[in-house]
Amino acid sequence: MGFEIDTQQICSDLESSDRRQKTTVLDELFNKCTEAINSGESADKIAEVFDKLYLHLLKCYEDRFESVRSKAVQVVSTFLSGLPPTDFHLMNVVSTLAERMGKAETVEPSEEIRLLYIMQLNLMILLYAKMENVGVFRECYPLVVKILIKSIKDDYPVVQREGCSAVVTVSRLADTQEFRPFTESILLPLYAMLNHKHAQARISAIKAIARLSLHVDASGDVMRRLFNEVSPLLMDTMPLVRREVGQMGILMLMELLDRYSFFERILPLVLCCLKDESPEVLNHIYPQWLKCGIQYYNENEAELSQQEISDLPVENYPKDVKRPTIGCRGLVQRSLRLLQLITRETSDWKDNVRLHALKLLYQFVLHAEAAMTAKFFEIYGDLAHACIDLVAEVNAEAAKVADLMGRLLSYDAWIDHGFDGLERNARESYMRCFYHMFTASLGGTYEQLMRLAKLLRCTDYSHTLKPGFQHYILKLLNTIVDKSLKINAGQNELEDLYESVYVCAIKVMALSSSLENGGNEDVNFGQMLIEKLVKLLNTSVAKTHERWFHLALQDVINLDAALEDNAEPVMLLNGLINMCHIRATYVHDLIEKVKIVFQHCCDSAQVKIFSSLSLATLFWSKTMNVEREASTQMLSEFVSQIVEPYLTWKAGSNAEAMRSLAMATLCALAQGAELESVEVLPSLAKYMPSLLEDRNVTTRHYAIKAVVYFREMCVEDLKPLAYATMQRMDDPSAGIRILAALAVGKLKPKFGETDTEKNHEREVWDAIVKRAMDLLLLYHESPEKDMRAAVDVTLKVLAKSHPDAWEERYQRALPMSQKKDLLTELYDKLTINEDPELTTASKD
């Protein structure tokens, strides 16, 4: 079937002013042309028809009716798709397109028609580029570029994307030398598209920039700006955008003529995608990255084949991580200067930039392996700083990088630099970084472990008040202990090492426990560490404390100043007391330290230390693993030097607080060292009456609790305590009144050895007991339920031990009692009679 149409009539109709007539003609022409092409009409015949119509069709591009312009563009595109490979009409069509879409102002108002224009240009590029000698097409570059730039700047996203597609097409087909002068002008609007709100627009722009990069003049600043503009999209929120950036890197690694000069800038585009959290990015880029490695290996086979022979597996390689091929590693290993750029970004003010830089650094280390050992000292500080980043995700990534470096870098080459960094910078940042590297590495000699343990033991480290710092010191100590199992060292050497570990650990635990937000987690971890040491030493925790605790106590220095309770020396001493209490091997040293605190430090510090001592004394009998005689002697020394000086009354709020704490300590000692206190407490009885009458309710409370522990005292010495205790039954504090009522029944004197002394003392004590019974019977009528119960308990004890006195005091109190029924009931309950029948008869 021939392509027969009346061209003259069509031209005449197209010159008409009737819109309907022109659209009808264009529709018919479009259908006939499409049918002819589909039916296999010869290209020459189609070209013959087009030759007669093209001027009128192109004129329709400027028609005032949108429908006519749209139909005309579609008809021309249909004709062009069927034309033979010739450039006869190229300039005419491109010139017309440039008139409509190549000017600074927007000539064509319709977005849909602008899309048709750029689609037509894309079609022509594909068609005419098939010609071996494109001839006129090269002359069209200025016009084509104008159209492309206008389309990229278009407000309509679809037009923009089609414009980018046209850029990709022309970049694929154009000769670099001919097209290079135009690349920079096209790149500028494409950079603006990189910030487009639509992900597809950004992807299209990256594709266009990637293709243009192959034609850019690499000697100028154009390539540098290109990388600077594209690199931020590695952190784009859309995975497909990040994938396209990686694809751009792959393209440049494979096809860029001067790629060896730009490996340092290209590699980040690819390596970041290899650490991407999205599988669709990683799965797309990784196979192509392997191809890049193969190409690089083939290009450098002479060098890499020799390296491959000695390429042994890394012994400590991370689990679940596939080792890169030798070609991929070679690509990275020749680009070590890139490290400075990466590490600089690890301290950027943007969170995502820091995270991105660390992920890139991870991939760099993974590929560079031991080759980057020489660069360790350059990046140590930046990586250390990243390890304490405030953003958890960032510092976690930094920890992964440090761990990987510890595994892959040459241990013997970096360890001295690592120590040097720790010694020069006693900061948490360097500590964390070193911990991750050292723990992950396989190295560690006795000398290195000892050097590290001594370093951590010094005040710059073990006396820190930062919880995070403390935590990593303990973790590093744990690593030292674990590595000590794998080294060649004698028992004495290991004990020296464990000594330093113990002293450092106990100090860190002490400070951690003294912080306001108490680091229970660190204390528990430290306890586990000490238990591990104890197991290795085949001893007990108590013996370990007795053996080495005094060394930690020696490190508590600078106490002879006006320190507050939150000062580091005070907190350290306070924590040490709380952690290990009081033991025979260091009780003298502890007393001296406490005396310095009481003499020089501020009130708050004194109160803090005294509070801890009072608690520690509760465990005296458990922690003093010595003979009773020696324990008693130590207790006497402790009481005389620490407690007794503060039992006397002194003016001032601090003196009042210290007196209260001294009484609390005395009470705790009486309970914690019950046997030893029997011999020590009587010497302090002279202070008790005034303490029982102290203005401070806390002091009176502890005094009345302690008074019952004053045993083995003669009547004359116990008499003042007994009357002072009875007076406390009238105390303003209900709790003290009850304790006093209970304490009266627990006071027991030690009578003389001769009959004369014994009889005299018994008479005196009976008088005291009768006085106590009188008071107790008086308080038995108290409305306080708890007080009456305490009175019942004490009267029961006294009635049993002094039945005659009880009978006498009951008979004396009965006439004066306001509640005779209650008193009689109490009498019946407490009266002791050996013969139940007599009791029954008396009742009858």
C-alpha positions in Angstrom: 0.0 0.0 0.0 1.5 3.4 -1.1 1.8 6.5 1.0 -0.3 8.6 -1.2 -1.6 12.0 0.1 -2.5 15.4 -1.4 0.4 17.5 0.0 -0.8 20.7 -1.7 -4.2 20.4 -0.1 -2.7 19.7 3.3 -0.4 22.7 3.0 -3.4 24.8 2.0 -5.4 23.5 5.0 -2.6 24.2 7.4 -2.5 27.8 6.3 -6.1 28.1 7.2 -7.2 30.1 10.3 -9.7 27.5 11.3 -8.4 25.5 14.3 -10.7 22.6 13.7 -9.7 22.2 10.1 -6.0 22.2 11.0 -6.3 19.7 13.8 -8.4 17.4 11.6 -5.7 17.5 8.9 -3.0 17.0 11.3 -4.8 14.0 12.9 -5.3 12.4 9.4 -1.7 13.0 8.5 -0.5 11.5 11.8 -2.6 8.4 11.3 -1.5 7.9 7.7 2.2 8.4 8.5 1.9 6.0 11.4 0.2 3.4 9.2 2.8 3.8 6.5 5.7 3.3 8.8 4.0 0.3 10.4 3.2 -1.2 7.0 6.8 -1.0 5.9 6.7 2.0 3.6 10.1 2.9 2.3 12.0 5.6 4.1 12.6 7.4 0.8 8.9 7.7 0.1 8.3 9.0 3.7 11.2 11.5 3.1 9.7 12.6 -0.2 6.3 13.5 1.5 8.1 15.2 4.5 10.1 17.3 2.1 6.9 18.8 0.8 5.3 19.3 4.2 8.0 20.2 6.7 7.9 23.9 6.3 4.2 24.1 6.9 4.4 21.7 9.8 7.2 23.6 11.5 5.3 26.8 11.0 2.5 25.2 13.0 4.9 25.1 16.0 4.1 28.8 16.4 0.3 28.5 15.9 -1.8 30.3 18.5 -3.8 27.2 19.2 -2.3 24.8 21.7 -4.0 21.8 20.1 -2.5 22.6 16.7 1.0 23.0 18.1 0.7 19.7 19.9 -0.5 17.8 16.9 2.2 19.4 14.7 5.0 18.3 17.0 3.6 14.7 17.1 3.3 14.6 13.3 6.9 15.8 12.9 8.2 13.3 15.4 6.4 10.5 13.6 7.9 11.5 10.3 11.4 11.8 11.8 11.1 8.2 13.2 10.7 6.9 9.7 13.2 9.1 7.8 16.4 7.6 6.4 19.7 8.4 8.1 20.3 11.9 6.7 20.9 15.3 8.2 18.9 17.2 5.6 16.1 18.4 8.0 18.2 18.4 11.2 19.1 22.1 11.3 15.5 23.2 10.4 13.9 21.2 13.1 16.5 22.0 15.8 16.3 25.7 14.9 12.6 25.7 15.3 12.9 23.9 18.6 15.5 26.4 19.7 13.1 29.3 18.8 10.4 27.7 20.9 12.5 26.4 23.8 16.0 27.8 23.6 15.5 31.3 24.7 15.9 32.8 28.1 12.2 33.6 28.4 9.5 30.9 28.2 8.0 31.1 24.7 5.9 28.0 24.9 3.3 28.3 27.7 2.1 24.7 27.6 4.0 22.2 29.8 2.8 19.3 27.7 4.1 20.7 24.5 7.5 21.6 26.1 7.7 17.9 27.0 6.9 17.0 23.4 9.7 19.4 22.2 12.4 17.8 24.4 11.1 14.3 23.5 11.5 15.2 19.9 15.0 16.5 20.5 15.9 13.2 22.3 14.5 11.3 19.3 16.6 13.3 16.8 19.8 12.8 18.8 19.2 9.0 18.7 18.4 9.0 15.0 21.1 11.2 13.7 23.8 9.9 15.9 23.5 6.6 14.1 25.1 8.2 11.1 28.8 7.7 10.9 29.4 11.2 9.7 27.0 13.3 11.6 28.2 16.4 9.9 25.6 19.1 10.6 24.8 17.6 14.0 28.1 18.9 15.4 27.1 22.4 14.2 23.8 22.0 16.1 25.5 21.6 19.5 25.0 25.3 20.5 21.3 25.1 19.8 20.9 21.7 21.3 22.6 22.8 24.5 20.4 25.8 24.8 17.3 23.6 24.5 18.8 21.1 27.1 19.6 23.9 29.6 16.1 25.4 29.2 14.5 22.0 29.7 16.6 21.3 32.8 15.5 24.6 34.3 11.8 24.0 33.4 9.3 24.2 36.2 7.6 21.0 35.1 9.4 18.0 36.7 8.6 15.7 33.8 10.2 18.1 31.3 13.2 18.3 33.6 13.6 14.5 33.7 13.2 14.2 30.0 15.8 16.9 29.6 18.2 14.9 31.8 17.5 11.9 29.7 18.4 13.8 26.5 21.7 14.9 28.2 22.5 11.3 28.9 21.7 10.4 25.3 23.9 13.0 23.8 26.7 12.4 26.3 26.7 8.7 25.3 27.0 9.5 21.6 29.0 12.7 21.4 32.7 12.9 20.8 34.5 14.2 23.9 36.6 16.8 22.2 33.6 18.2 20.3 31.2 18.2 23.2 33.6 19.2 26.1 33.2 23.0 25.6 29.5 22.7 26.4 29.6 20.4 29.4 30.1 23.1 32.0 27.2 25.2 30.9 24.9 22.1 31.1 26.3 21.0 34.5 25.3 24.3 36.3 21.5 23.8 36.0 21.9 20.1 36.8 23.5 21.1 40.1 20.4 23.0 41.0 18.3 19.9 40.3 20.2 18.0 42.9 18.2 19.8 45.6 14.9 19.0 43.8 12.1 17.9 46.2 11.3 14.9 43.9 13.6 11.9 44.3 13.1 11.0 40.6 14.3 14.4 39.5 17.4 14.1 41.7 18.1 10.6 40.2 17.7 12.0 36.7 20.1 14.8 37.4 22.7 12.4 38.9 22.5 10.2 35.8 23.1 13.2 33.5 26.0 14.5 35.6 27.6 11.0 35.6 27.6 10.9 31.8 28.8 14.5 31.5 31.7 13.8 33.9 33.2 11.6 31.2 33.6 14.6 28.9 34.6 17.2 31.5 38.0 18.9 31.3 39.7 17.2 34.3 42.5 19.7 34.5 40.3 22.6 35.8 38.1 23.2 38.8 35.0 21.7 37.0 35.7 18.2 38.2 36.3 19.4 41.8 33.0 21.2 41.9 31.3 18.2 40.4 32.3 16.0 43.3 31.5 18.6 45.8 28.0 19.0 44.4 27.2 15.3 44.2 28.8 13.9 47.3 26.2 15.3 49.8 23.6 13.0 48.1 25.3 10.0 49.6 23.3 11.0 52.7 20.0 11.4 50.8 17.0 10.0 52.6 15.9 8.0 49.5 17.9 4.8 48.9 17.5 5.0 45.1 19.2 8.4 45.1 22.1 7.1 47.1 22.3 4.1 44.7 22.5 6.4 41.7 25.4 8.2 43.3 27.1 4.9 43.7 26.3 4.0 40.1 28.0 7.3 39.1 31.1 6.3 40.9 31.1 2.9 39.2 30.7 4.5 35.8 33.7 6.8 36.5 35.8 4.0 37.8 35.1 2.0 34.7 35.1 4.6 31.9 36.6 7.9 33.0 39.8 8.4 31.0 41.7 10.1 33.8 40.2 7.9 36.5 43.6 7.1 38.2 44.0 10.8 39.0 40.6 11.0 40.6 40.4 7.7 42.6 40.5 9.6 45.8 37.3 11.5 44.9 35.5 8.7 43.1 36.0 5.9 45.7 33.8 7.6 48.4 30.9 7.5 46.0 31.1 3.7 45.8 32.4 2.8 49.3 29.6 4.6 51.1 27.1 2.4 49.2 28.9 -0.7 50.3 28.0 0.3 53.9 24.5 1.4 53.1 21.7 0.2 55.4 19.4 -0.4 52.4 19.8 -3.8 50.7 18.6 -2.4 47.3 21.7 -0.1 47.3 24.2 -2.6 48.5 22.9 -5.4 46.2 23.0 -3.2 43.2 26.5 -1.7 43.7 28.5 -4.6 45.2 28.6 -6.8 42.0 29.6 -3.8 39.9 32.3 -2.9 42.5 33.7 -6.4 42.0 33.9 -5.7 38.3 35.8 -2.5 39.0 38.3 -4.6 41.1 38.7 -7.0 38.2 39.4 -4.2 35.8 41.9 -2.7 38.1 43.6 -6.0 38.6 43.8 -6.6 34.9 45.3 -3.1 34.4 47.9 -3.7 37.1 48.3 -7.5 36.9 52.1 -7.4 37.1 52.1 -5.7 40.4 49.0 -7.3 42.0 49.8 -10.9 40.9 53.0 -10.7 43.0 51.1 -9.3 45.9 48.5 -12.0 45.6 51.1 -14.7 46.1 51.8 -13.5 49.6 48.3 -12.5 50.4 47.6 -14.6 53.4 44.2 -14.7 55.2 43.9 -12.2 58.1 43.8 -14.3 61.3 41.5 -12.0 63.3 39.1 -11.0 60.5 35.7 -9.9 61.7 32.9 -12.5 61.5 30.2 -12.2 58.9 32.3 -9.8 56.8 33.4 -10.8 53.4 37.0 -9.9 52.6 37.2 -7.6 49.5 39.0 -9.0 46.4 42.7 -8.1 45.9 41.7 -5.8 43.0 39.2 -3.9 45.1 41.7 -3.6 47.9 44.3 -2.4 45.5 42.0 0.4 44.3 41.7 1.7 47.8 45.3 1.1 48.9 46.6 3.5 46.3 44.3 6.3 47.6 45.5 6.7 51.2 45.5 10.5 50.9 41.7 10.3 51.0 41.9 9.6 54.8 42.5 13.3 55.6 39.3 14.3 53.8 37.3 11.6 55.5 38.6 12.3 59.0 38.0 16.0 58.6 34.3 15.3 58.1 34.1 13.1 61.3 34.1 16.4 63.2 31.5 18.2 61.1 28.6 20.0 62.8 26.0 17.9 61.1 25.2 14.5 62.6 24.5 12.8 59.2 27.8 14.0 57.8 29.8 12.6 60.7 27.9 9.3 60.5 28.5 9.2 56.7 32.2 9.9 57.1 32.6 7.1 59.7 30.8 4.6 57.5 33.1 5.6 54.7 36.1 5.2 56.9 35.0 1.7 57.9 35.0 0.7 54.2 38.3 2.3 53.7 39.9 0.4 56.6 38.2 -2.8 55.4 39.8 -2.5 52.0 43.1 -0.8 52.9 43.9 -3.3 55.8 47.5 -3.2 57.0 48.5 -0.8 54.3 47.0 2.1 56.2 48.9 1.4 59.5 51.3 4.2 58.6 48.3 6.6 58.6 47.0 5.6 62.0 48.6 8.4 64.0 47.1 11.0 61.6 43.5 9.8 62.2 43.9 8.6 65.8 42.7 12.0 67.3 39.7 12.4 65.0 38.6 8.8 65.5 39.0 9.2 69.2 36.9 12.3 69.2 34.2 10.5 67.2 34.1 7.7 69.8 32.6 10.1 72.4 30.1 11.8 70.0 26.9 12.8 71.7 24.9 11.0 69.0 24.7 7.3 69.9 24.6 6.1 66.3 27.7 8.1 65.5 29.8 6.9 68.4 28.7 3.3 67.8 29.9 3.6 64.2 33.2 5.0 65.4 33.6 2.1 67.8 33.1 -0.3 64.9 35.8 1.5 62.9 38.2 1.3 65.9 37.4 -2.4 66.4 38.2 -3.1 62.7 41.4 -1.1 62.9 42.5 -3.2 65.8 41.9 -6.4 63.8 43.4 -5.4 60.5 46.2 -2.9 61.2 49.7 -4.2 62.0 49.7 -4.4 65.8 53.4 -4.0 66.4 53.3 -0.8 64.3 50.4 1.0 65.9 50.6 -0.1 69.6 53.3 2.4 70.5 51.4 5.2 68.8 48.3 4.1 70.8 50.2 4.3 74.1 51.7 7.6 73.2 48.2 9.0 72.5 47.0 7.7 75.9 49.9 9.2 77.8 49.7 12.6 76.1 45.9 12.8 76.2 44.3 11.4 79.4 40.8 11.8 78.0 37.8 9.5 77.6 38.0 9.9 73.8 41.4 8.4 73.4 40.6 5.8 76.1 37.5 4.5 74.2 39.3 4.4 70.8 42.3 2.6 72.3 40.0 0.1 74.2 38.2 -0.9 71.0 41.4 -1.4 69.1 43.3 -3.1 71.8 40.5 -5.5 72.7 39.9 -6.5 69.1 43.6 -7.1 68.4 45.5 -10.3 69.0 48.6 -8.7 70.4 49.7 -7.9 73.9 52.9 -8.8 75.8 53.5 -8.7 79.5 55.4 -5.5 79.3 52.6 -3.8 77.3 49.9 -5.0 79.7 51.9 -3.8 82.7 52.6 -0.5 81.0 48.8 -0.1 80.4 47.8 -1.2 83.9 50.2 1.3 85.5 49.0 4.1 83.2 45.4 3.4 84.1 46.4 3.3 87.8 47.8 6.8 87.8 45.6 9.7 89.0 45.0 11.1 85.5 42.9 8.1 84.7 41.7 6.2 87.8 40.7 9.4 89.6 38.3 10.7 87.0 34.8 11.6 87.9 33.3 11.1 84.5 31.0 8.0 84.4 31.7 7.2 80.8 35.4 7.4 81.3 35.2 5.2 84.4 33.2 2.6 82.5 35.8 2.2 79.8 38.7 2.1 82.3 37.0 -0.9 83.9 36.4 -2.5 80.5 40.0 -2.0 79.5 41.1 -3.5 82.8 39.0 -6.5 82.0 40.7 -6.8 78.6 44.1 -6.7 80.4 43.0 -9.6 82.6 41.7 -11.6 79.6 44.9 -11.0 77.7 47.0 -12.0 80.7 45.8 -15.5 80.2 47.6 -15.7 76.8 51.0 -14.3 77.7 54.2 -15.9 78.9 54.8 -14.6 82.4 55.7 -16.0 85.8 53.4 -16.0 88.8 55.1 -13.1 90.5 54.9 -11.0 87.3 51.2 -11.8 87.0 50.6 -10.9 90.6 52.3 -7.5 90.0 50.0 -7.0 87.0 46.9 -8.0 89.0 47.9 -5.7 91.8 47.9 -2.7 89.5 44.6 -3.9 88.0 43.0 -4.2 91.5 44.2 -0.9 92.7 42.9 0.9 89.6 39.6 -1.0 89.6 38.9 -0.4 93.3 39.6 3.4 92.9 37.3 3.7 89.9 34.6 1.7 91.6 35.0 3.9 94.7 34.6 7.2 92.8 31.7 5.7 90.7 29.8 4.7 93.8 30.3 8.2 95.3 28.8 10.1 92.4 25.3 11.5 92.9 23.9 9.4 90.1 25.7 6.4 91.6 27.2 4.2 88.8 25.8 0.8 90.1 26.4 -0.7 86.7 30.1 0.2 86.9 30.4 -0.9 90.5 28.8 -4.3 89.6 31.1 -4.6 86.6 34.1 -3.8 88.9 33.0 -6.4 91.4 32.8 -9.0 88.6 36.4 -8.0 87.6 37.7 -8.4 91.1 36.0 -11.8 91.5 37.8 -12.8 88.2 41.1 -11.7 89.7 40.4 -13.5 92.9 39.7 -16.7 91.0 43.0 -16.4 89.0 44.9 -15.8 92.3 43.1 -18.7 94.0 42.2 -16.6 97.0 39.2 -14.8 98.4 37.9 -11.3 98.0 38.4 -10.5 101.6 42.1 -11.6 101.5 42.6 -9.6 98.3 41.3 -6.5 100.0 43.5 -7.1 103.0 46.5 -7.6 100.7 46.2 -4.7 98.3 43.6 -2.2 99.6 46.2 -0.1 101.5 47.9 0.7 98.1 44.6 2.3 97.0 44.4 4.2 100.3 47.9 5.6 99.7 46.7 7.2 96.5 44.2 9.3 98.4 46.2 12.5 98.5 45.7 16.3 98.9 43.3 15.9 101.8 45.0 18.7 103.8 42.9 21.4 102.2 39.5 23.0 102.6 37.8 20.5 100.4 34.0 20.2 99.9 32.2 16.8 99.9 32.2 16.7 96.1 36.0 17.1 95.8 37.7 14.1 94.2 40.0 13.1 97.2 37.0 13.2 99.6 34.8 11.2 97.2 37.6 8.7 96.6 38.1 8.1 100.4 34.4 8.0 100.9 33.9 5.4 98.2 36.8 3.3 99.4 35.3 3.1 102.9 31.9 2.1 101.5 33.4 -0.5 99.1 35.7 -2.3 101.5 34.8 -1.2 105.0 37.4 -1.4 107.8 40.0 -4.2 107.9 42.9 -5.0 110.2 45.7 -4.5 107.5 44.8 -0.9 106.9 42.8 0.4 109.9 45.8 2.5 111.1 46.2 4.1 107.6 42.5 4.7 107.4 42.4 6.4 110.8 45.2 8.8 109.7 43.4 9.7 106.5 40.2 10.4 108.4 42.0 12.5 111.0 43.4 14.7 108.1 39.9 15.1 106.7 38.5 16.1 110.1 41.3 18.5 110.7 41.4 20.3 107.3 38.3 19.6 105.1 35.1 21.5 105.1 32.1 20.6 107.2 30.3 18.8 104.4 33.3 16.6 103.7 33.7 15.7 107.4 30.0 14.7 107.6 30.3 12.6 104.5 33.3 10.6 105.7 31.8 10.2 109.2 28.6 8.9 107.7 30.4 6.2 105.7 32.5 5.2 108.7 29.4 4.7 110.8 28.0 2.3 108.2 31.3 0.5 107.7 31.6 -0.2 111.5 28.4 -2.3 111.3 30.5 -4.9 109.5 33.4 -4.8 112.0 33.2 -8.4 113.2 32.9 -9.6 109.6 35.8 -7.7 108.1 38.2 -7.9 111.0 39.7 -11.3 110.4 42.1 -11.2 113.5 42.1 -12.5 117.0 39.6 -11.0 119.4 42.3 -9.3 121.5 43.8 -7.6 118.5 40.4 -6.6 117.2 39.5 -5.1 120.6 42.8 -3.2 120.6 42.1 -1.8 117.1 38.5 -0.9 118.1 39.8 0.9 121.1 42.2 2.9 118.9 39.5 3.7 116.4 37.1 4.9 119.1 39.6 7.0 121.0 40.9 8.7 117.9 37.9 9.0 115.6 34.7 8.8 117.8 35.5 10.0 121.3 36.8 13.5 120.4 33.4 14.3 119.0 31.2 13.0 121.8 31.7 16.1 123.9 29.4 19.1 123.4 30.6 21.9 121.2 28.8 24.9 119.8 27.9 25.1 116.1 25.8 23.3 113.6 28.8 21.3 112.3 29.8 20.2 115.8 26.2 19.1 116.4 26.2 17.0 113.1 29.6 15.5 114.0 28.4 14.7 117.5 25.3 13.0 116.1 27.5 11.0 113.6 29.9 10.1 116.4 27.0 8.7 118.4 25.7 6.9 115.3 29.2 5.3 114.8 29.3 4.3 118.4 25.9 2.7 118.1 27.0 0.9 114.9 30.2 -0.3 116.5 28.2 -1.7 119.5 26.2 -3.8 117.1 28.9 -4.7 114.6 31.6 -5.5 117.2 29.4 -6.8 120.0 32.0 -8.8 121.8 34.8 -6.2 121.5 32.5 -3.3 122.5 31.9 -4.8 125.9 35.5 -3.9 126.8 35.6 -0.6 125.0 32.3 1.1 125.7 32.5 1.5 129.5 35.3 4.1 129.1 32.7 6.2 127.2 29.9 6.0 129.8 30.8 9.4 131.2 29.6 11.0 127.9 26.3 9.2 127.7 24.1 11.3 130.2 24.8 14.5 128.3 24.3 12.7 124.9 21.0 11.3 126.1 19.9 14.9 126.9 21.3 16.4 123.7 19.2 19.0 121.8 19.5 17.0 118.6 16.9 14.3 118.3 19.1 12.1 116.1 21.9 12.2 118.7 19.4 11.2 121.5 18.0 8.5 119.2 21.4 6.8 118.6 22.4 7.3 122.3 19.3 5.6 123.6 19.9 2.7 121.1 23.5 2.4 122.2 23.0 2.6 126.0 21.8 -1.1 126.1 25.3 -2.2 124.9 27.0 -0.8 128.0 27.5 -4.0 129.8 29.8 -5.5 132.4 29.7 -2.1 134.3 29.5 -1.7 138.1 26.4 -0.2 139.6 28.1 3.2 140.4 29.1 3.6 136.7 25.8 2.4 135.3 23.7 4.4 137.7 24.0 7.8 135.8 23.1 6.0 132.5 20.1 4.3 134.1 18.6 7.6 135.5 19.4 9.4 132.2 17.6 6.6 130.3 14.6 6.9 132.6 14.4 10.6 131.9 14.1 9.8 128.1 10.7 8.3 128.8 9.5 11.8 128.9 11.3 12.7 125.6 9.4 14.9 123.0 10.1 12.2 120.4 7.7 9.3 120.6 10.2 6.9 119.1 12.8 7.8 121.8 10.2 7.4 124.6 9.5 3.9 123.4 13.2 3.0 123.0 13.8 4.4 126.5 11.0 2.3 128.0 12.5 -0.8 126.4 16.1 0.1 127.3 15.4 0.3 131.0 14.7 -3.4 131.2 17.9 -4.3 129.4 20.4 -2.5 131.7 22.3 -5.1 133.8 25.1 -4.2 136.2 28.1 -6.2 137.2 28.0 -6.7 141.0 31.1 -6.8 143.2 32.9 -10.0 144.1 32.7 -9.6 147.9 29.4 -10.1 149.8 29.6 -6.7 151.3 30.0 -5.0 148.0 27.4 -7.2 146.4 24.8 -6.5 149.1 25.4 -2.7 148.9 25.3 -2.6 145.1 22.1 -4.7 145.1 20.4 -2.3 147.4 21.4 0.6 145.2 20.3 -1.2 142.1 17.0 -2.2 143.7 16.3 1.4 144.4 17.0 2.2 140.7 14.7 -0.6 139.6 11.9 0.6 141.9 12.2 4.1 140.5 12.0 2.6 137.0 8.9 0.6 137.9 7.2 3.7 139.3 7.8 5.5 136.0 6.8 2.6 133.9 3.5 2.2 135.9 2.9 5.8 135.4 3.4 5.5 131.6 1.3 2.4 131.5 -1.7 4.7 131.6 -0.4 6.6 128.5 -2.8 6.9 125.6 0.0 5.8 123.3 -0.6 2.2 122.3 3.1 1.5 121.4 4.3 3.1 124.6 2.0 0.8 126.7 3.3 -2.2 124.8 6.9 -1.2 125.5 6.1 -0.7 129.2 4.5 -4.2 129.3 7.6 -5.8 127.8 10.0 -4.0 130.3 7.8 -4.6 133.4 7.6 -8.2 132.5 11.4 -8.4 132.6 11.8 -6.4 135.8 8.9 -8.3 137.5 10.6 -11.6 136.8 14.0 -10.4 138.0 12.7 -8.4 141.0 9.3 -9.9 142.2 9.4 -8.3 145.6 10.0 -4.9 144.2 7.2 -5.4 141.7 4.7 -6.4 144.4 5.7 -3.4 146.5 5.5 -0.9 143.6 2.1 -2.4 142.5 0.6 -2.0 145.9 1.9 1.6 146.1 0.6 2.6 142.7 -2.8 0.9 142.9 -4.5 3.6 145.1 -3.1 6.4 142.9 -4.0 4.8 139.6 -6.8 6.3 137.5 -7.2 3.0 135.6 -7.2 0.4 138.3 -8.7 -2.3 136.1 -5.9 -2.0 133.6 -3.3 -2.0 136.4 -4.9 -5.1 138.0 -5.0 -6.9 134.7 -1.3 -6.1 134.2 -0.5 -7.3 137.7 -2.3 -10.6 137.1 -0.4 -11.0 133.9 3.1 -10.3 135.2 2.9 -11.7 138.8 5.1 -14.7 139.1 4.0 -17.4 141.5 5.6 -20.8 141.6 2.4 -22.5 143.0 -0.6 -22.1 140.7 -2.9 -23.4 143.5 -1.9 -20.6 145.9 -2.5 -18.1 143.2 -6.0 -19.5 142.7 -6.7 -19.5 146.4 -5.6 -15.9 146.8 -8.0 -14.9 144.1 -10.9 -16.7 145.9 
